[in-house]
Amino acid sequence: MPPTMTSALEEAIEDLAELLRADGATLQTIAVDAVAPSVELTISFDGVDCEDCVLPPDRLLDTASLVISKHAGARVGVILHDPRRTQARGADQPPTPSTMLEVLDPTGVGPKVGAPNPGPAAGSLRGKTVAIRHDILWRSFDLTVEEWQRMLEDAGATVLRWRRVQGLTGPQYEHAQAEYEGMLAKADVAISGLANCGSCTSWSVRDALTAAGRGLPTTAVVTAHFEPLAQVLAEEGGRPGLRLMVLPYPYDTLSDDEVRTHARTLFPQLLQTLEATL
């Protein structure tokens, strides 16, 4: 088998496994075929404390396909065995091909056609409205937002805050999305976070892309471990140039005082990321 492709596939799988380990999930390789090329993988959730923090099955498969194919530089067939599909069917029902998914033609090999630039600069924030989207998972980001809000308001900006509840579907999701987009309609600048697990990275980047799509100077806030995943998701969303504001990792395990100190220390970096002045 071609050693260069084999090595590329193994390295890509390890990169994906490293991302999943942060959520407590374990990725194992069943087979690697460098000729096809294709990989067969299985994922275990035995070490996961928060299953909602892991990307949902379809999103996980799309992301795995994108990461592996991009790393390999070629379209790679991906079979991913995800026990959540079996559980959804019920333990008394026999496994079927729906308990795994195979992707033979992932959509993201190489950069997508999209916006390579980060979008408009925020400029002076005095007199402007800054929309901050945070979520229900991370107290550390709530404290960070409190510090940033105080400093922004001291500089003459208006701050609007909105909290995302992940995983909503149907009318509940539509109502929440309308609320979020209503806030964006009043804003001049947008900040979306915190990308600190697989699922919340997906949602944070998606909400940042929504804001950037409206022409707002926007940044997604990510912890260092999930920066590569955020970059992949931004590229997949057609905006490889999306601004990413990077916080330390781990972040949520820090004391409240440490988090607030980090928030104040990193505030100039936030301004630099948004190309903003006070």
C-alpha positions as CSV (number, residue, x, y, z in Angstrom):
1,M,0.0,0.0,0.0
2,P,1.3,3.5,-0.7
3,P,3.1,4.6,2.5
4,T,2.5,8.3,2.0
5,M,-1.3,7.9,1.8
6,T,-1.3,5.4,4.6
7,S,0.6,7.8,6.8
8,A,-1.7,10.7,5.8
9,L,-4.8,8.7,6.7
10,E,-3.3,7.6,10.1
11,E,-2.3,11.1,11.0
12,A,-5.8,12.4,10.0
13,I,-7.5,9.8,12.1
14,E,-5.2,10.7,15.1
15,D,-6.1,14.4,14.7
16,L,-9.8,13.5,14.8
17,A,-9.3,11.2,17.7
18,E,-7.5,14.0,19.6
19,L,-10.4,16.3,19.2
20,L,-12.9,13.7,20.4
21,R,-10.8,12.8,23.4
22,A,-11.4,16.2,24.8
23,D,-15.1,15.3,25.1
24,G,-14.2,11.9,26.6
25,A,-15.0,9.9,23.4
26,T,-12.6,7.3,22.0
27,L,-12.1,6.8,18.3
28,Q,-10.6,3.4,17.1
29,T,-9.5,2.3,13.7
30,I,-10.9,-0.9,12.2
31,A,-9.4,-0.6,8.8
32,V,-7.4,1.7,6.6
33,D,-7.2,1.2,2.8
34,A,-4.8,3.5,1.2
35,V,-5.6,2.3,-2.3
36,A,-9.3,3.0,-2.3
37,P,-8.7,5.2,-0.3
38,S,-11.1,4.6,2.7
39,V,-11.2,4.1,6.4
40,E,-13.5,2.3,8.8
41,L,-13.8,3.7,12.3
42,T,-15.7,3.1,15.5
43,I,-16.4,5.5,18.4
44,S,-16.9,4.7,22.1
45,F,-18.7,7.0,24.6
46,D,-17.7,5.1,27.7
47,G,-15.7,8.0,29.0
48,V,-18.2,10.8,28.1
49,D,-19.8,12.7,30.9
50,C,-21.8,14.9,28.6
51,E,-23.0,13.1,25.5
52,D,-24.7,16.3,24.3
53,C,-21.2,17.9,24.2
54,V,-20.2,15.5,21.4
55,L,-21.2,16.3,17.8
56,P,-24.5,14.5,16.9
57,P,-24.1,11.4,14.6
58,D,-24.7,13.1,11.2
59,R,-22.6,16.1,12.1
60,L,-19.8,14.0,13.5
61,L,-19.7,11.9,10.3
62,D,-19.7,15.0,8.1
63,T,-16.9,16.5,10.2
64,A,-14.9,13.3,10.2
65,S,-15.1,13.0,6.5
66,L,-14.0,16.6,6.0
67,V,-11.1,16.4,8.4
68,I,-9.8,13.1,7.0
69,S,-10.2,14.0,3.3
70,K,-8.7,17.4,3.8
71,H,-5.7,15.9,5.6
72,A,-5.2,13.2,2.9
73,G,-5.7,15.7,0.1
74,A,-8.1,13.3,-1.7
75,R,-11.7,12.1,-1.3
76,V,-11.7,9.3,1.3
77,G,-14.5,6.9,1.9
78,V,-15.4,6.9,5.6
79,I,-17.4,4.3,7.5
80,L,-18.2,5.4,11.0
81,H,-19.8,3.0,13.5
82,D,-21.7,5.2,16.0
83,P,-23.5,3.3,18.8
84,R,-25.9,6.2,19.2
85,R,-27.6,5.0,16.0
86,T,-28.1,1.6,17.5
87,Q,-29.5,3.0,20.8
88,A,-31.9,5.2,18.9
89,R,-33.4,2.0,17.3
90,G,-33.8,0.3,20.7
91,A,-31.9,-2.5,22.3
92,D,-34.5,-5.1,21.3
93,Q,-34.1,-4.4,17.5
94,P,-31.3,-6.0,15.5
95,P,-28.6,-3.9,14.0
96,T,-29.1,-2.7,10.5
97,P,-26.9,-0.8,8.0
98,S,-28.4,2.4,9.5
99,T,-26.2,1.8,12.6
100,M,-23.3,3.0,10.6
101,L,-22.8,5.5,7.8
102,E,-20.5,5.5,4.9
103,V,-19.5,8.7,3.0
104,L,-17.8,8.2,-0.3
105,D,-17.9,11.7,-1.6
106,P,-17.4,14.3,1.2
107,T,-18.1,17.9,0.2
108,G,-14.9,19.5,1.5
109,V,-11.7,18.3,-0.1
110,G,-9.5,21.4,-0.1
111,P,-10.8,24.9,0.5
112,K,-14.4,25.6,-0.4
113,V,-15.4,28.5,-2.5
114,G,-16.2,31.1,0.0
115,A,-15.1,34.3,1.8
116,P,-11.3,34.0,2.4
117,N,-11.2,37.4,4.1
118,P,-12.5,37.9,7.6
119,G,-15.2,40.4,6.7
120,P,-15.4,44.1,7.6
121,A,-13.4,45.6,10.4
122,A,-15.4,46.7,13.5
123,G,-13.6,50.1,13.7
124,S,-14.5,52.3,16.6
125,L,-16.9,50.7,19.0
126,R,-18.0,53.9,20.7
127,G,-21.7,54.3,20.0
128,K,-22.1,50.9,18.4
129,T,-24.0,47.8,19.5
130,V,-22.1,44.6,20.2
131,A,-24.2,41.4,20.2
132,I,-22.7,38.6,22.3
133,R,-24.1,35.1,21.9
134,H,-23.2,32.7,24.6
135,D,-24.6,29.3,25.6
136,I,-25.9,27.3,28.6
137,L,-22.8,25.1,29.0
138,W,-19.8,27.2,30.1
139,R,-19.8,29.3,33.3
140,S,-16.3,30.4,32.4
141,F,-17.6,32.1,29.3
142,D,-20.5,33.7,31.2
143,L,-17.8,35.3,33.5
144,T,-15.7,36.3,30.5
145,V,-18.7,37.9,28.9
146,E,-19.4,39.9,32.1
147,E,-15.9,41.3,32.0
148,W,-16.0,42.1,28.3
149,Q,-19.4,43.7,28.6
150,R,-18.2,46.0,31.4
151,M,-15.2,47.1,29.4
152,L,-17.2,47.6,26.2
153,E,-19.8,49.6,28.0
154,D,-17.2,51.7,29.7
155,A,-15.9,52.5,26.2
156,G,-19.3,53.7,25.1
157,A,-20.6,50.6,23.4
158,T,-24.0,49.0,23.9
159,V,-24.0,45.3,24.6
160,L,-26.8,42.9,23.9
161,R,-26.6,39.3,25.2
162,W,-28.4,36.1,24.1
163,R,-28.1,32.6,25.3
164,R,-28.2,29.6,22.9
165,V,-29.8,26.3,24.0
166,Q,-28.2,23.6,21.9
167,G,-30.0,20.8,20.2
168,L,-33.5,22.4,19.8
169,T,-35.5,21.3,16.8
170,G,-38.8,22.2,15.1
171,P,-40.8,25.1,16.4
172,Q,-38.5,25.5,19.5
173,Y,-35.5,25.9,17.3
174,E,-37.3,28.3,14.9
175,H,-38.4,30.5,17.8
176,A,-34.8,30.6,19.3
177,Q,-33.3,31.3,15.9
178,A,-35.8,34.2,15.4
179,E,-34.7,35.6,18.7
180,Y,-31.0,35.4,17.8
181,E,-31.5,36.9,14.4
182,G,-33.6,39.7,16.0
183,M,-30.6,40.5,18.2
184,L,-28.3,40.6,15.2
185,A,-30.7,43.0,13.4
186,K,-29.9,45.5,16.1
187,A,-26.2,44.9,16.2
188,D,-23.1,46.4,14.6
189,V,-20.7,43.7,15.8
190,A,-21.1,40.1,16.8
191,I,-19.3,37.7,19.2
192,S,-20.2,34.0,19.3
193,G,-19.0,31.5,21.9
194,L,-17.9,29.3,23.5
195,A,-16.5,26.7,21.3
196,N,-15.2,24.4,24.0
197,C,-16.5,20.9,23.0
198,G,-17.5,19.2,19.8
199,S,-21.1,20.1,19.8
200,C,-20.8,23.7,21.2
201,T,-18.0,24.4,18.6
202,S,-20.4,23.4,15.9
203,W,-23.2,25.7,17.2
204,S,-20.8,28.6,18.1
205,V,-19.3,28.6,14.6
206,R,-22.8,28.2,12.9
207,D,-24.1,31.2,14.8
208,A,-21.0,33.2,14.0
209,L,-21.5,32.3,10.3
210,T,-25.0,33.6,10.5
211,A,-23.8,36.9,11.9
212,A,-21.0,37.1,9.3
213,G,-23.5,36.4,6.6
214,R,-25.3,39.5,7.6
215,G,-22.2,41.5,6.9
216,L,-21.4,42.1,10.6
217,P,-17.8,42.2,11.9
218,T,-17.8,38.8,13.7
219,T,-15.7,36.5,15.7
220,A,-16.3,33.0,17.1
221,V,-14.6,32.5,20.5
222,V,-12.9,29.1,20.8
223,T,-10.6,27.4,23.3
224,A,-7.2,26.4,21.9
225,H,-7.9,22.7,21.7
226,F,-11.0,23.2,19.5
227,E,-9.5,25.9,17.2
228,P,-8.7,23.3,14.5
229,L,-12.3,22.0,14.5
230,A,-13.6,25.6,14.4
231,Q,-11.4,26.2,11.4
232,V,-12.7,23.1,9.6
233,L,-16.3,24.0,10.4
234,A,-15.9,27.6,9.2
235,E,-14.4,26.4,5.9
236,E,-17.2,23.9,5.6
237,G,-19.6,26.7,6.1
238,G,-18.0,28.6,3.2
239,R,-16.1,31.2,5.3
240,P,-12.6,30.0,5.8
241,G,-11.6,33.5,6.8
242,L,-14.0,33.6,9.8
243,R,-12.3,35.4,12.7
244,L,-11.4,33.1,15.7
245,M,-10.7,34.6,19.1
246,V,-8.7,31.9,21.0
247,L,-8.9,31.4,24.7
248,P,-6.7,29.0,26.8
249,Y,-7.5,25.4,27.2
250,P,-8.7,24.1,29.6
251,Y,-10.7,27.1,30.5
252,D,-13.8,26.0,32.4
253,T,-11.7,24.3,35.1
254,L,-10.0,27.6,36.1
255,S,-11.2,29.4,39.2
256,D,-13.6,32.3,38.8
257,D,-10.9,34.8,39.6
258,E,-8.5,33.2,37.1
259,V,-11.2,33.4,34.4
260,R,-11.9,37.0,35.0
261,T,-8.2,37.8,35.0
262,H,-7.9,36.0,31.6
263,A,-10.9,37.9,30.3
264,R,-9.4,41.3,31.2
265,T,-6.0,40.4,29.9
266,L,-7.3,39.0,26.6
267,F,-9.6,42.0,25.9
268,P,-7.1,43.7,23.7
269,Q,-6.7,40.5,21.7
270,L,-10.5,40.5,21.2
271,L,-10.3,44.1,19.9
272,Q,-7.4,43.1,17.6
273,T,-9.3,40.1,16.3
274,L,-12.3,42.3,15.4
275,E,-10.1,45.0,14.1
276,A,-11.8,47.3,16.6
277,T,-10.8,50.4,18.6
278,L,-12.3,52.1,21.6
